[in-house]
Amino acid sequence: MRVVNIKIVGDYTLRVEFDDGTAQTIDFAPVLHGYIFGPLRDLALFN
């Protein structure tokens, strides 16, 4: 499965579309912490 499109649909929330025609909306806010993902709390950087 490959990602074919990503769209920002809200703060820290993306709609990801795949080459098999499926899509999923994912809220990343709960995982944006720690050394690696913490900096993405800056909404401008995330976007």
C-alpha positions as CSV (number, residue, x, y, z in Angstrom):
1,M,0.0,0.0,0.0
2,R,1.3,3.4,-0.9
3,V,0.2,6.9,0.2
4,V,-1.0,8.9,-2.8
5,N,-2.4,12.0,-1.1
6,I,-2.2,13.8,2.2
7,K,-4.5,16.7,3.2
8,I,-4.5,18.8,6.4
9,V,-8.0,18.6,7.8
10,G,-7.5,20.2,11.2
11,D,-4.9,21.0,13.8
12,Y,-2.5,18.0,13.9
13,T,-5.0,16.0,11.8
14,L,-4.3,14.6,8.4
15,R,-6.4,12.7,5.8
16,V,-4.2,10.1,4.2
17,E,-5.3,8.5,0.9
18,F,-3.8,5.2,-0.3
19,D,-3.4,3.7,-3.8
20,D,-6.0,1.1,-3.1
21,G,-8.7,3.8,-2.8
22,T,-9.0,3.8,0.9
23,A,-8.4,6.8,3.2
24,Q,-8.0,7.4,6.9
25,T,-8.2,10.5,9.0
26,I,-5.5,10.5,11.7
27,D,-5.2,12.8,14.7
28,F,-1.5,13.0,15.5
29,A,-1.8,15.2,18.6
30,P,-1.7,12.3,21.1
31,V,1.8,11.2,19.9
32,L,3.5,14.6,19.5
33,H,5.7,14.4,22.5
34,G,9.3,13.5,23.4
35,Y,12.6,14.3,21.7
36,I,11.6,13.1,18.2
37,F,8.0,14.2,17.8
38,G,7.7,17.0,20.4
39,P,9.0,19.7,18.1
40,L,6.0,19.0,15.8
41,R,3.7,20.5,18.5
42,D,4.6,23.8,16.7
43,L,1.6,23.9,14.3
44,A,3.5,25.7,11.6
45,L,6.2,23.1,11.6
46,F,3.7,20.3,11.6
47,N,1.8,21.8,8.7
